[in-house]
Amino acid sequence: MSESNTEQFRAGFVAFLGKPNAGKSTLLNALLGEKVAAVSPRPQTTQKKLAGIYTDETRQVVLVDLPGIVAPEDPLRAALAANITRGLEGVDAVVHLIDAGDENPVGPAVIEVLGRIQVPVILAINKLDGARAKRPLEEATKRFQPPFDTSRYHAVVGISALQRRGLDELLKAIDPHLQIGEPLYDVEQLVDASLRELAIEMIREKVFETLQDELPYAVAVAIEEFTEHPEPRKVYIRGILYVERESQKGILIGSGGSLMKKISSAARREIERLMGREVYLELWVKERKNWRRNANDLLQFGVAAPMGKKKQKHR
């Protein structure tokens, strides 16, 4: 960071909000120029908030990637909704991300969350790819049903997170809502998460990529051992994939262990890329009956926060 820019340097927290599969994690990765968040075409890949840290010569934006907004119909979804509420505390602005191909991008659950937000909200219309990229931005909102009111937003930008287009415009729209001051994190830091948490994120992504239908949502990832050896520079990770029923274990493992080998190999490569060192990844499958409906299990897997814990502001 040059000395001439320090006086006008801006920093702050910005939350990404939207329906499942709006592209929030893809946008986070695109802005950071590094894959740190799990990405999948399936909705609700993100279950915990993950903060990425974008820094350039004029700004540092702590980007809080929240779970997709869903109605709290069961304990897991209620925990995800609570994670959204906690993730919005203390932010300077919110980016509401919508899918340009979604004809009804704002359902009742989204409206309820937006109605509680007291900070500026920026609308980012995502997935303006292919033929959509050639149309005026106003045309993208005309196809939404019911008619979409954009007057409540401080700015409206069109982006393609996948193709990394429109990101400069989005950052410029965020700038006025950041605070003038010093960086909040080391300028070299990319994410506010431990290596253990990032490893879980990458394993979950490979589970979603490999499995079909609903089974990925019945799989919880936990790490029992995470040991870094200085010489040679190697990391040993022992992970457990928990399923809800005994019958799901065979599906997850696959014939002759084929699916587990595929998940483990793909996850190991991603973790090695993130850590820049050799990784030995050992994955096991265990049953944890109906974990998605058990508050204690949700707490253990880090999806739900401890009850009664004092709320912490970002600042």
N, C-alpha and C positions, 0 to 999 in steps of 0.2 A: 504494500500500500504506500503510495507516494505521500510526502508531507503536505503537498498542496491540496490533497483531497480529504485530509483528516478532519478539517473544520466542518465540512459539509457531509461527512460520512453519516449514513443512516443505518439503523439496525432495528429489528423487531421480529415479532412472531406472527405468522400467517397460517391459518388453518385451511386445509382443503376439505370441502364438504360436498356431498352429492349422493345420488342413488348408487347402489352397487353397480359396479362395472362401468362407471362413467369415465374411468381412465385416470383416477387420482394417483395411483402408484406409478403408472407409466409416466405421468407428468412429473412426479417427484424425481424419478430416475433421469428423465430428459433434462431437467434443470440442473441436476448435479453432474450430469455427464458420466455417471457411474451407476451401475445397478446395485441398489441397496434394499429395495422393496420388492416383495414377491409380486409377480405379475401373472395373471391368468385370465383367459376369456370368460371364466366362470365368475359369477358375482360373489361378493363377500370373501375374497381371498384374504383381505386385510381384516384381522380380528383385534389387533391392538393398535394404539396410536404409535406412529413412528416419525421421529423428527429428523429431517435432513437439513443440512446447513449449507446454503448457497452464499458464497462470498466473492465479490469482485472489487474493483478499485473504489467504488462509490457506495456500496451497500452490503449488508449481511442480512439475509432473510432466513429465519428459522422456519422451515416448512413442515407443518404438522399434518401428516397424512392420517386421516381418521377412517374408521370403518364406514362402509356404505350405510346410508340411512334406511332402516327397515322398521316396521311396526313391531313393538316388543311383545310378540305373541307367545314366547316361551322363555325359559331362563337364559338360554344362550343369547337370544336376540335382545332381551332386556339388559344383559351385561354389555352387549355391543352398543346399545343406546346410551347406557351410562358412560361408556368410554367416550362417546361423542360429546356428551355434556361436559365431562371433565376436560377433554381436549380443547374445548372452546374457551375455557377459563383463562383470562389474562392475555388473550391474543390481541394484536393491534388491528387486524383486518381478517376477513374471511374471503376465500375464493370459492364461489359456488360453481362447481363444475357440472355441466350437463352434456349429454351425448346428443350430437346433432341429428342422429338417426332415431332418437327416441321421440315418438309422437306425443308422449305424455310425461315430460321430464320432471314435473313437479306434482307429486301426489300429496295426500293429506299428511303423511309423516314428514315430508320435506317442508311443507308449509308450516307445520307446528314448530320445527326446529328453527326455521328462518325467522319466525315471529318472536323468538326469544333472544335473537342476536342484537346486541346493543352497539356493535362496532361496524365500521363501513364494510359493505359486501360488494365484491366485484364478481360479475358474471363472466365465466369463461365457457364459450361454446366449443366443445372439443370434438374431435374426430371429423374435422373439416378436411377430409381426404378425398382423393380421386375427383369425381365430378363435382362434389360439394365444394371443393376448394376454389372452383372457378366462379361460384355464385356470390353475389353481394351478401354481406353479413346479415342484413335485414331480412333477406329471403329465408335464412335459416330459421328464424323465429316464427315465420308465417305458417309453417306446417304443424306447429305444436298445437295440440288439442288438450284442454281448452285454450283459447288465445292467451299468449304468454305476455304478461305485463313486465316490462324491463325497467319501468320508471323508478323502482325502489333501489336500483343498483347505482353505485357511484361511477361505475364504468362497465362497458360491455366490450369484450374482446373475443375474437375468433382465433382458435389455435388448432394445431394438430400435434398432440404430444408424441404420437408415434413417429411423425416425420420431423419433429422438432421445429415446427413453424409457428410463428406468432409469440414465441417465448419472450423476446425483447419487449414487445408491446405489453405483455402481461406484467413483466417486471416494472415497466414504466407506470402502469396503472397502480401497482402496489406502492411505489416510492412515496407518494404524498402521505401515506398512512404510517410510515416508519418514523422512528424517533431519531433526531440528530444526536449523535454520540458515538462512543467507541464500540467496536465489535463485542458481541455478547459471548462469543466462543473464539478459540484459537482459529486463525484464518485458514489453517491447513485442515481443520476438522471437517469431515463430511457428514457425520451422523451423530446424533445424541443417543447412542445405544451401545451396549457392550457387544463384543465379538460373539459371545454366547447367544445373545438375542438375534444377531444377524444370521448366525448359523441356523437357528430355529426357523427364521424367515425363509431361508433358502431351501431347507428341507420341506417346509410346507408347500412351497411353490412346486417342487418336483412331485410331491404327492398329488397335487391338483392336476399337473400336466399328465401324469401317468394313469391315474384312475378315471373311471367313467361314472356317469350317472351321479347318484347322491353320496356315494361312499366317501369321497374326500371330506365332506362336511362332518362325517362321523369319526374322523381321525384327528387326534390331538398329538402334538409333538412336545416332548420334554427331553431335556438333556440331563443325564445323571452324572456324567463326568466330562470335564473340559480341562485338559492339562496341556500346557505349553512347555515344550522341552527346548532349552536354549541351544544345545549342541547334541545332535544336529537340530536345525531349526524346523521343528515338526510339532504339529498339534494333534493330540489324541482326543477324539470326541466319541462318547458313547451316548446314543440317543434311543429313546423309546417312542414308538408309535402306538398310541392307545386307540383301540376301537371299542365300539359299544356292545358288540355281541360276539360270541365265540365263532359264529359262522362267518364273520367278516375277516377273521384272521387269515383264512385260506385264500380269500379273494385278494387281500392286500399282499400276501407273500407271493402268490402266483405259482404256476407249475414249476416245480424244482427250484423255487426261490427266484424265479425270473423277474418278477416285478420289483421285489425288494432290491435285487442287484441293480436294476435299472434306476430306481429311485436313489439308491446310495451312490452309485457312480456319478450320476448327474449332479446331485447335491454336493458331493465332494469337490467336483471341478469348480462349481460356483463359489464354494467356501474358500478353496485355494486361491481363486482369483481375487476375492475380497481381502484375504489375509496376506497374500504374497509369500506363502510358504507351503510346504508339503503338509497334507492333512491325512490322518488315518481316521476314517469314519466307520463306526460300527453301529448298525441299527437293529433293534429288536422289536417284535410286535407283541403287545399284551392286551388283554381285555380289561376295560374299566366300564362296567355295565352302566349304560345310560348316562355317560359323563356330561352330556350336553344339558341334562335336566337336574344336575346335582350342583348346588351352589358351592360346596367345598371343592369339588373337582374343578369348576370354572376358576375358582380362586387359585388353586394349585397350578393350573396351566397358564396363569397370568392373564386370562381373558377378563375376569372381574377383579375389581379393586377391593381391598379389605373393607368391611363394613365399619363405619364410625371413624375411618381415617380422616384426619384433618385435611381439608382441601388446600392445595398448594397453588398459588398464583405463579405464572411464568416469571413474573418480575417480583 
